[in-house]
Amino acid sequence: MLEVFTMDGSPNHIEGTIPSTFGNLTYLTVLDLDENGLTGTIPEELYSSTSFLQELDLNSNFLTGTISENVGDLGSLTFFQLYNNTLTGEIPESIENLENLG
C-alpha cells in the first residue's frame, strides 16, 4: 500500500541499482530517487506494474541503457525527470501516450 517513496539527494547518496521489486508497489504514486549514485538500467517492472505512478524522478544518477517503450503504459504520469544520467537511444514514441505530462 506504499504510495510515496522519496530518498532524493544529499545526504542519502544511495548507490547500486534500482530494485525491480519497486514494480510490486502497485499503489506507488511517487518514486523520487534523484541526486544519488544509482547505476544500471531502469527496471522494466517499473513501467509495467505501477499504473498509479504520477511522478518518476531519477535525474542526476549514473543510470544507463534506454527508456523502455513501455513508458507509454504509465498513463497517470504527470512528472518524468531523467536528465543528468548516461542513458542512450531515442525517446520512445509511446511517450506520446502520456497525456498528463506537463
N, CA, C and O atoms as a Tinker XYZ file with bonds, in Angstrom:
   408  protein
     1  N      0.803000   -1.198000    0.000000    73     2
     2  CA     0.000000    0.000000    0.000000    64     1     3
     3  C      0.853000    1.272000    0.000000    63     2     4     5
     4  O      0.309000    2.375000    0.066000    81     3
     5  N      2.184000    1.132000   -0.073000    73     3     6
     6  CA     3.066000    2.297000   -0.099000    64     5     7
     7  C      2.749000    3.156000   -1.314000    63     6     8     9
     8  O      2.669000    2.653000   -2.435000    81     7
     9  N      2.569000    4.455000   -1.088000    73     7    10
    10  CA     2.233000    5.360000   -2.173000    64     9    11
    11  C      3.368000    6.294000   -2.557000    63    10    12    13
    12  O      3.504000    6.638000   -3.732000    81    11
    13  N      4.182000    6.711000   -1.606000    73    11    14
    14  CA     5.254000    7.667000   -1.880000    64    13    15
    15  C      6.567000    7.107000   -1.335000    63    14    16    17
    16  O      6.655000    6.706000   -0.175000    81    15
    17  N      7.591000    7.090000   -2.202000    73    15    18
    18  CA     8.932000    6.684000   -1.785000    64    17    19
    19  C      9.890000    7.743000   -2.313000    63    18    20    21
    20  O     10.092000    7.870000   -3.521000    81    19
    21  N     10.474000    8.496000   -1.395000    73    19    22
    22  CA    11.402000    9.547000   -1.802000    64    21    23
    23  C     12.653000    9.500000   -0.943000    63    22    24    25
    24  O     12.591000    9.546000    0.286000    81    23
    25  N     13.757000    9.409000   -1.600000    73    23    26
    26  CA    15.074000    9.456000   -0.968000    64    25    27
    27  C     15.986000   10.216000   -1.920000    63    26    28    29
    28  O     16.976000    9.685000   -2.425000    81    27
    29  N     15.629000   11.458000   -2.145000    73    27    30
    30  CA    16.371000   12.231000   -3.125000    64    29    31
    31  C     17.484000   13.037000   -2.473000    63    30    32    33
    32  O     17.333000   13.605000   -1.391000    81    31
    33  N     18.594000   13.060000   -3.171000    73    31    34
    34  CA    19.697000   13.951000   -2.858000    64    33    35
    35  C     20.381000   13.779000   -1.531000    63    34    36    37
    36  O     20.175000   12.811000   -0.799000    81    35
    37  N     21.201000   14.760000   -1.257000    73    35    38
    38  CA    22.021000   14.792000   -0.062000    64    37    39
    39  C     21.123000   14.797000    1.162000    63    38    40    41
    40  O     20.139000   15.537000    1.166000    81    39
    41  N     21.388000   14.045000    2.167000    73    39    42
    42  CA    22.612000   13.289000    2.433000    64    41    43
    43  C     22.519000   11.808000    2.098000    63    42    44    45
    44  O     23.334000   11.033000    2.599000    81    43
    45  N     21.577000   11.381000    1.285000    73    43    46
    46  CA    21.331000    9.962000    1.074000    64    45    47
    47  C     22.471000    9.216000    0.385000    63    46    48    49
    48  O     22.957000    8.221000    0.923000    81    47
    49  N     22.901000    9.661000   -0.766000    73    47    50
    50  CA    23.975000    9.011000   -1.521000    64    49    51
    51  C     23.745000    7.516000   -1.716000    63    50    52    53
    52  O     24.649000    6.710000   -1.497000    81    51
    53  N     22.553000    7.155000   -2.121000    73    51    54
    54  CA    22.220000    5.754000   -2.367000    64    53    55
    55  C     22.987000    5.271000   -3.589000    63    54    56    57
    56  O     23.039000    5.961000   -4.607000    81    55
    57  N     23.579000    4.091000   -3.489000    73    55    58
    58  CA    24.326000    3.505000   -4.600000    64    57    59
    59  C     23.738000    2.158000   -4.957000    63    58    60    61
    60  O     22.974000    1.579000   -4.186000    81    59
    61  N     24.096000    1.660000   -6.134000    73    59    62
    62  CA    23.609000    0.372000   -6.598000    64    61    63
    63  C     22.529000    0.553000   -7.639000    63    62    64    65
    64  O     22.367000    1.634000   -8.205000    81    63
    65  N     21.799000   -0.507000   -7.884000    73    63    66
    66  CA    20.763000   -0.481000   -8.915000    64    65    67
    67  C     19.390000   -0.251000   -8.294000    63    66    68    69
    68  O     19.197000   -0.440000   -7.093000    81    67
    69  N     18.455000    0.156000   -9.120000    73    67    70
    70  CA    17.069000    0.318000   -8.670000    64    69    71
    71  C     16.462000   -1.083000   -8.599000    63    70    72    73
    72  O     16.428000   -1.787000   -9.609000    81    71
    73  N     15.989000   -1.494000   -7.442000    73    71    74
    74  CA    15.418000   -2.843000   -7.335000    64    73    75
    75  C     14.178000   -3.020000   -8.210000    63    74    76    77
    76  O     13.307000   -2.151000   -8.246000    81    75
    77  N     14.106000   -4.122000   -8.898000    73    75    78
    78  CA    12.931000   -4.399000   -9.733000    64    77    79
    79  C     11.682000   -4.571000   -8.871000    63    78    80    81
    80  O     10.564000   -4.474000   -9.375000    81    79
    81  N     11.865000   -4.827000   -7.574000    73    79    82
    82  CA    10.718000   -5.017000   -6.682000    64    81    83
    83  C      9.901000   -3.747000   -6.486000    63    82    84    85
    84  O      8.796000   -3.813000   -5.947000    81    83
    85  N     10.418000   -2.584000   -6.911000    73    83    86
    86  CA     9.577000   -1.388000   -6.900000    64    85    87
    87  C      8.355000   -1.610000   -7.778000    63    86    88    89
    88  O      7.319000   -0.981000   -7.563000    81    87
    89  N      8.459000   -2.483000   -8.751000    73    87    90
    90  CA     7.326000   -2.809000   -9.609000    64    89    91
    91  C      6.211000   -3.517000   -8.866000    63    90    92    93
    92  O      5.079000   -3.556000   -9.347000    81    91
    93  N      6.511000   -4.081000   -7.697000    73    91    94
    94  CA     5.483000   -4.740000   -6.883000    64    93    95
    95  C      4.634000   -3.749000   -6.099000    63    94    96    97
    96  O      3.604000   -4.122000   -5.538000    81    95
    97  N      5.053000   -2.509000   -6.058000    73    95    98
    98  CA     4.335000   -1.483000   -5.300000    64    97    99
    99  C      3.256000   -0.872000   -6.190000    63    98   100   101
   100  O      3.419000    0.226000   -6.723000    81    99
   101  N      2.167000   -1.592000   -6.339000    73    99   102
   102  CA     1.147000   -1.230000   -7.325000    64   101   103
   103  C      0.429000    0.072000   -7.009000    63   102   104   105
   104  O     -0.176000    0.660000   -7.906000    81   103
   105  N      0.473000    0.545000   -5.763000    73   103   106
   106  CA    -0.190000    1.800000   -5.400000    64   105   107
   107  C      0.784000    2.979000   -5.357000    63   106   108   109
   108  O      0.409000    4.077000   -4.947000    81   107
   109  N      2.016000    2.759000   -5.774000    73   107   110
   110  CA     3.025000    3.797000   -5.743000    64   109   111
   111  C      2.633000    4.952000   -6.664000    63   110   112   113
   112  O      2.341000    4.740000   -7.841000    81   111
   113  N      2.628000    6.176000   -6.123000    73   111   114
   114  CA     2.309000    7.350000   -6.922000    64   113   115
   115  C      3.533000    8.225000   -7.156000    63   114   116   117
   116  O      3.594000    8.944000   -8.153000    81   115
   117  N      4.510000    8.176000   -6.250000    73   115   118
   118  CA     5.717000    8.991000   -6.377000    64   117   119
   119  C      6.936000    8.125000   -6.094000    63   118   120   121
   120  O      7.028000    7.489000   -5.044000    81   119
   121  N      7.872000    8.107000   -7.039000    73   119   122
   122  CA     9.182000    7.488000   -6.831000    64   121   123
   123  C     10.224000    8.550000   -7.145000    63   122   124   125
   124  O     10.422000    8.920000   -8.303000    81   123
   125  N     10.886000    9.037000   -6.101000    73   123   126
   126  CA    11.832000   10.135000   -6.226000    64   125   127
   127  C     13.181000    9.693000   -5.664000    63   126   128   129
   128  O     13.375000    9.633000   -4.450000    81   127
   129  N     14.100000    9.389000   -6.565000    73   127   130
   130  CA    15.432000    8.917000   -6.181000    64   129   131
   131  C     16.521000    9.750000   -6.840000    63   130   132   133
   132  O     17.617000    9.250000   -7.096000    81   131
   133  N     16.231000   11.009000   -7.116000    73   131   134
   134  CA    17.209000   11.830000   -7.831000    64   133   135
   135  C     18.400000   12.205000   -6.948000    63   134   136   137
   136  O     18.338000   12.134000   -5.720000    81   135
   137  N     19.474000   12.601000   -7.606000    73   135   138
   138  CA    20.709000   13.065000   -6.971000    64   137   139
   139  C     21.303000   12.040000   -6.016000    63   138   140   141
   140  O     21.610000   12.353000   -4.866000    81   139
   141  N     21.461000   10.816000   -6.498000    73   139   142
   142  CA    22.099000    9.747000   -5.750000    64   141   143
   143  C     23.207000    9.141000   -6.607000    63   142   144   145
   144  O     23.690000    9.788000   -7.537000    81   143
   145  N     23.604000    7.940000   -6.315000    73   143   146
   146  CA    24.639000    7.263000   -7.076000    64   145   147
   147  C     24.123000    5.986000   -7.711000    63   146   148   149
   148  O     24.847000    4.993000   -7.785000    81   147
   149  N     22.884000    5.999000   -8.169000    73   147   150
   150  CA    22.274000    4.799000   -8.753000    64   149   151
   151  C     22.895000    4.474000  -10.109000    63   150   152   153
   152  O     23.191000    5.367000  -10.903000    81   151
   153  N     23.083000    3.189000  -10.357000    73   151   154
   154  CA    23.670000    2.712000  -11.604000    64   153   155
   155  C     22.742000    1.674000  -12.238000    63   154   156   157
   156  O     21.717000    1.303000  -11.668000    81   155
   157  N     23.120000    1.226000  -13.406000    73   155   158
   158  CA    22.334000    0.208000  -14.095000    64   157   159
   159  C     21.188000    0.807000  -14.875000    63   158   160   161
   160  O     21.166000    2.006000  -15.151000    81   159
   161  N     20.247000   -0.028000  -15.222000    73   159   162
   162  CA    19.120000    0.384000  -16.053000    64   161   163
   163  C     17.873000    0.617000  -15.208000    63   162   164   165
   164  O     17.817000    0.230000  -14.040000    81   163
   165  N     16.892000    1.244000  -15.806000    73   163   166
   166  CA    15.595000    1.412000  -15.152000    64   165   167
   167  C     14.861000    0.077000  -15.296000    63   166   168   169
   168  O     14.646000   -0.390000  -16.415000    81   167
   169  N     14.476000   -0.536000  -14.184000    73   167   170
   170  CA    13.841000   -1.864000  -14.274000    64   169   171
   171  C     12.552000   -1.837000  -15.093000    63   170   172   173
   172  O     11.726000   -0.938000  -14.938000    81   171
   173  N     12.395000   -2.808000  -15.944000    73   171   174
   174  CA    11.205000   -2.925000  -16.785000    64   173   175
   175  C      9.937000   -3.029000  -15.934000    63   174   176   177
   176  O      8.877000   -2.553000  -16.341000    81   175
   177  N     10.041000   -3.641000  -14.770000    73   175   178
   178  CA     8.893000   -3.814000  -13.880000    64   177   179
   179  C      8.302000   -2.473000  -13.441000    63   178   180   181
   180  O      7.115000   -2.384000  -13.127000    81   179
   181  N      9.118000   -1.455000  -13.422000    73   179   182
   182  CA     8.651000   -0.124000  -13.027000    64   181   183
   183  C      7.625000    0.414000  -14.022000    63   182   184   185
   184  O      6.697000    1.129000  -13.643000    81   183
   185  N      7.796000    0.069000  -15.276000    73   183   186
   186  CA     6.888000    0.543000  -16.321000    64   185   187
   187  C      5.597000   -0.265000  -16.377000    63   186   188   189
   188  O      4.548000    0.266000  -16.744000    81   187
   189  N      5.662000   -1.513000  -16.026000    73   187   190
   190  CA     4.528000   -2.395000  -16.284000    64   189   191
   191  C      3.614000   -2.640000  -15.090000    63   190   192   193
   192  O      2.482000   -3.088000  -15.274000    81   191
   193  N      4.070000   -2.360000  -13.878000    73   191   194
   194  CA     3.275000   -2.741000  -12.706000    64   193   195
   195  C      2.785000   -1.578000  -11.862000    63   194   196   197
   196  O      1.978000   -1.777000  -10.954000    81   195
   197  N      3.246000   -0.387000  -12.135000    73   195   198
   198  CA     2.919000    0.748000  -11.283000    64   197   199
   199  C      1.965000    1.692000  -12.016000    63   198   200   201
   200  O      2.351000    2.792000  -12.411000    81   199
   201  N      0.740000    1.261000  -12.191000    73   199   202
   202  CA    -0.212000    2.022000  -13.013000    64   201   203
   203  C     -0.671000    3.328000  -12.367000    63   202   204   205
   204  O     -1.225000    4.177000  -13.065000    81   203
   205  N     -0.462000    3.522000  -11.059000    73   203   206
   206  CA    -0.850000    4.762000  -10.390000    64   205   207
   207  C      0.284000    5.775000  -10.336000    63   206   208   209
   208  O      0.098000    6.880000   -9.828000    81   207
   209  N      1.451000    5.418000  -10.849000    73   207   210
   210  CA     2.627000    6.276000  -10.741000    64   209   211
   211  C      2.393000    7.622000  -11.423000    63   210   212   213
   212  O      2.088000    7.687000  -12.614000    81   211
   213  N      2.542000    8.696000  -10.642000    73   211   214
   214  CA     2.349000   10.047000  -11.158000    64   213   215
   215  C      3.667000   10.786000  -11.329000    63   214   216   217
   216  O      3.811000   11.602000  -12.239000    81   215
   217  N      4.634000   10.501000  -10.449000    73   215   218
   218  CA     5.922000   11.188000  -10.507000    64   217   219
   219  C      7.056000   10.161000  -10.484000    63   218   220   221
   220  O      7.141000    9.327000   -9.583000    81   219
   221  N      7.915000   10.242000  -11.485000    73   219   222
   222  CA     9.109000    9.404000  -11.563000    64   221   223
   223  C     10.299000   10.332000  -11.750000    63   222   224   225
   224  O     10.496000   10.900000  -12.824000    81   223
   225  N     11.091000   10.480000  -10.688000    73   223   226
   226  CA    12.192000   11.434000  -10.672000    64   225   227
   227  C     13.495000   10.687000  -10.398000    63   226   228   229
   228  O     13.772000   10.297000   -9.264000    81   227
   229  N     14.292000   10.491000  -11.451000    73   227   230
   230  CA    15.533000    9.725000  -11.345000    64   229   231
   231  C     16.730000   10.506000  -11.863000    63   230   232   233
   232  O     17.764000    9.912000  -12.168000    81   231
   233  N     16.612000   11.825000  -11.969000    73   231   234
   234  CA    17.706000   12.603000  -12.539000    64   233   235
   235  C     18.941000   12.582000  -11.644000    63   234   236   237
   236  O     18.872000   12.244000  -10.463000    81   235
   237  N     20.073000   12.954000  -12.242000    73   235   238
   238  CA    21.355000   13.103000  -11.546000    64   237   239
   239  C     21.786000   11.836000  -10.815000    63   238   240   241
   240  O     22.068000   11.853000   -9.617000    81   239
   241  N     21.827000   10.750000  -11.559000    73   239   242
   242  CA    22.370000    9.481000  -11.110000    64   241   243
   243  C     23.371000    9.020000  -12.171000    63   242   244   245
   244  O     23.911000    9.844000  -12.909000    81   243
   245  N     23.615000    7.745000  -12.250000    73   243   246
   246  CA    24.517000    7.185000  -13.259000    64   245   247
   247  C     23.814000    6.064000  -14.018000    63   246   248   249
   248  O     24.415000    5.039000  -14.339000    81   247
   249  N     22.531000    6.280000  -14.298000    73   247   250
   250  CA    21.728000    5.257000  -14.974000    64   249   251
   251  C     22.143000    5.122000  -16.430000    63   250   252   253
   252  O     22.501000    6.105000  -17.079000    81   251
   253  N     22.092000    3.893000  -16.939000    73   251   254
   254  CA    22.481000    3.588000  -18.312000    64   253   255
   255  C     21.325000    2.889000  -19.022000    63   254   256   257
   256  O     20.262000    2.670000  -18.442000    81   255
   257  N     21.550000    2.551000  -20.266000    73   255   258
   258  CA    20.533000    1.845000  -21.037000    64   257   259
   259  C     19.593000    2.811000  -21.716000    63   258   260   261
   260  O     19.931000    3.973000  -21.940000    81   259
   261  N     18.420000    2.328000  -22.040000    73   259   262
   262  CA    17.442000    3.119000  -22.771000    64   261   263
   263  C     16.159000    3.265000  -21.954000    63   262   264   265
   264  O     15.964000    2.587000  -20.945000    81   263
   265  N     15.307000    4.151000  -22.404000    73   263   266
   266  CA    13.972000    4.284000  -21.832000    64   265   267
   267  C     13.090000    3.283000  -22.566000    63   266   268   269
   268  O     13.027000    3.292000  -23.796000    81   267
   269  N     12.425000    2.439000  -21.831000    73   267   270
   270  CA    11.602000    1.386000  -22.422000    64   269   271
   271  C     10.414000    1.949000  -23.191000    63   270   272   273
   272  O      9.857000    2.982000  -22.820000    81   271
   273  N     10.038000    1.277000  -24.243000    73   271   274
   274  CA     8.832000    1.618000  -24.992000    64   273   275
   275  C      7.600000    1.527000  -24.085000    63   274   276   277
   276  O      6.578000    2.159000  -24.352000    81   275
   277  N      7.705000    0.738000  -23.013000    73   275   278
   278  CA     6.591000    0.568000  -22.079000    64   277   279
   279  C      6.340000    1.795000  -21.213000    63   278   280   281
   280  O      5.399000    1.805000  -20.420000    81   279
   281  N      7.162000    2.827000  -21.349000    73   279   282
   282  CA     6.916000    4.067000  -20.608000    64   281   283
   283  C      5.535000    4.614000  -20.947000    63   282   284   285
   284  O      4.919000    5.290000  -20.123000    81   283
   285  N      5.055000    4.339000  -22.116000    73   283   286
   286  CA     3.734000    4.790000  -22.543000    64   285   287
   287  C      2.592000    4.164000  -21.771000    63   286   288   289
   288  O      1.454000    4.624000  -21.862000    81   287
   289  N      2.885000    3.107000  -21.004000    73   287   290
   290  CA     1.856000    2.457000  -20.191000    64   289   291
   291  C      1.599000    3.200000  -18.879000    63   290   292   293
   292  O      0.645000    2.884000  -18.169000    81   291
   293  N      2.436000    4.179000  -18.553000    73   291   294
   294  CA     2.292000    4.923000  -17.302000    64   293   295
   295  C      1.336000    6.094000  -17.508000    63   294   296   297
   296  O      1.743000    7.254000  -17.442000    81   295
   297  N      0.086000    5.790000  -17.752000    73   295   298
   298  CA    -0.908000    6.788000  -18.121000    64   297   299
   299  C     -1.191000    7.851000  -17.079000    63   298   300   301
   300  O     -1.733000    8.904000  -17.414000    81   299
   301  N     -0.839000    7.608000  -15.823000    73   299   302
   302  CA    -1.081000    8.587000  -14.756000    64   301   303
   303  C      0.090000    9.537000  -14.555000    63   302   304   305
   304  O      0.007000   10.460000  -13.745000    81   303
   305  N      1.184000    9.319000  -15.290000    73   303   306
   306  CA     2.406000   10.093000  -15.086000    64   305   307
   307  C      2.203000   11.571000  -15.413000    63   306   308   309
   308  O      1.756000   11.921000  -16.505000    81   307
   309  N      2.541000   12.439000  -14.442000    73   307   310
   310  CA     2.457000   13.883000  -14.638000    64   309   311
   311  C      3.833000   14.546000  -14.577000    63   310   312   313
   312  O      3.993000   15.682000  -15.021000    81   311
   313  N      4.825000   13.841000  -14.028000    73   311   314
   314  CA     6.175000   14.384000  -13.871000    64   313   315
   315  C      7.161000   13.263000  -14.149000    63   314   316   317
   316  O      7.087000   12.200000  -13.532000    81   315
   317  N      8.098000   13.495000  -15.089000    73   315   318
   318  CA     9.042000   12.463000  -15.516000    64   317   319
   319  C     10.379000   13.140000  -15.736000    63   318   320   321
   320  O     10.530000   13.928000  -16.670000    81   319
   321  N     11.365000   12.841000  -14.876000    73   319   322
   322  CA    12.638000   13.543000  -14.927000    64   321   323
   323  C     13.791000   12.543000  -14.910000    63   322   324   325
   324  O     13.943000   11.762000  -13.971000    81   323
   325  N     14.596000   12.582000  -15.966000    73   323   326
   326  CA    15.713000   11.648000  -16.098000    64   325   327
   327  C     17.034000   12.316000  -16.469000    63   326   328   329
   328  O     18.022000   11.620000  -16.702000    81   327
   329  N     17.077000   13.642000  -16.530000    73   327   330
   330  CA    18.286000   14.304000  -17.023000    64   329   331
   331  C     19.494000   14.008000  -16.123000    63   330   332   333
   332  O     19.352000   13.564000  -14.983000    81   331
   333  N     20.670000   14.265000  -16.668000    73   331   334
   334  CA    21.947000   14.065000  -15.983000    64   333   335
   335  C     22.183000   12.600000  -15.601000    63   334   336   337
   336  O     22.567000   12.295000  -14.472000    81   335
   337  N     21.950000   11.712000  -16.554000    73   335   338
   338  CA    22.283000   10.298000  -16.477000    64   337   339
   339  C     23.055000    9.971000  -17.753000    63   338   340   341
   340  O     23.332000   10.869000  -18.548000    81   339
   341  N     23.398000    8.732000  -17.959000    73   339   342
   342  CA    24.088000    8.343000  -19.192000    64   341   343
   343  C     23.211000    7.410000  -20.021000    63   342   344   345
   344  O     23.678000    6.403000  -20.552000    81   343
   345  N     21.944000    7.761000  -20.119000    73   343   346
   346  CA    21.004000    6.978000  -20.928000    64   345   347
   347  C     21.334000    7.151000  -22.405000    63   346   348   349
   348  O     21.852000    8.187000  -22.821000    81   347
   349  N     21.028000    6.127000  -23.188000    73   347   350
   350  CA    21.301000    6.153000  -24.620000    64   349   351
   351  C     20.020000    5.855000  -25.391000    63   350   352   353
   352  O     18.990000    5.513000  -24.811000    81   351
   353  N     20.106000    5.992000  -26.690000    73   351   354
   354  CA    18.966000    5.672000  -27.538000    64   353   355
   355  C     18.028000    6.842000  -27.712000    63   354   356   357
   356  O     18.284000    7.950000  -27.240000    81   355
   357  N     16.943000    6.573000  -28.395000    73   355   358
   358  CA    15.960000    7.607000  -28.694000    64   357   359
   359  C     14.829000    7.586000  -27.670000    63   358   360   361
   360  O     14.609000    6.591000  -26.979000    81   359
   361  N     14.132000    8.690000  -27.593000    73   359   362
   362  CA    12.949000    8.751000  -26.745000    64   361   363
   363  C     11.866000    7.914000  -27.418000    63   362   364   365
   364  O     11.562000    8.133000  -28.591000    81   363
   365  N     11.282000    6.963000  -26.702000    73   363   366
   366  CA    10.287000    6.084000  -27.323000    64   365   367
   367  C      9.059000    6.859000  -27.805000    63   366   368   369
   368  O      8.625000    7.818000  -27.167000    81   367
   369  N      8.514000    6.433000  -28.927000    73   367   370
   370  CA     7.323000    7.071000  -29.475000    64   369   371
   371  C      6.124000    6.942000  -28.530000    63   370   372   373
   372  O      5.223000    7.781000  -28.545000    81   371
   373  N      6.120000    5.904000  -27.721000    73   371   374
   374  CA     4.993000    5.673000  -26.809000    64   373   375
   375  C      4.857000    6.778000  -25.768000    63   374   376   377
   376  O      3.833000    6.857000  -25.089000    81   375
   377  N      5.869000    7.631000  -25.629000    73   375   378
   378  CA     5.773000    8.728000  -24.668000    64   377   379
   379  C      4.638000    9.676000  -25.048000    63   378   380   381
   380  O      4.154000   10.439000  -24.213000    81   379
   381  N      4.217000    9.625000  -26.310000    73   379   382
   382  CA     3.069000   10.414000  -26.761000    64   381   383
   383  C      1.786000   10.009000  -26.041000    63   382   384   385
   384  O      0.839000   10.793000  -25.979000    81   383
   385  N      1.745000    8.800000  -25.500000    73   383   386
   386  CA     0.560000    8.311000  -24.775000    64   385   387
   387  C      0.405000    8.983000  -23.419000    63   386   388   389
   388  O     -0.661000    8.894000  -22.810000    81   387
   389  N      1.434000    9.645000  -22.940000    73   387   390
   390  CA     1.422000   10.245000  -21.604000    64   389   391
   391  C      0.812000   11.640000  -21.675000    63   390   392   393
   392  O      1.520000   12.647000  -21.650000    81   391
   393  N     -0.481000   11.677000  -21.761000    73   391   394
   394  CA    -1.218000   12.918000  -21.979000    64   393   395
   395  C     -1.185000   13.855000  -20.780000    63   394   396   397
   396  O     -1.466000   15.045000  -20.925000    81   395
   397  N     -0.844000   13.340000  -19.585000    73   395   398
   398  CA    -0.848000   14.167000  -18.382000    64   397   399
   399  C      0.485000   14.836000  -18.100000    63   398   400   401
   400  O      0.603000   15.606000  -17.147000    81   399
   401  N      1.504000   14.548000  -18.930000    73   399   402
   402  CA     2.784000   15.215000  -18.731000    64   401   403
   403  C      2.644000   16.690000  -19.094000    63   402   404   405
   404  O      2.064000   17.036000  -20.123000    81   403
   405  N      3.183000   17.552000  -18.234000    73   403   406
   406  CA     3.024000   18.985000  -18.469000    64   405   407
   407  C      4.124000   19.605000  -19.231000    63   406   408
   408  O      4.095000   20.809000  -19.487000    81   407
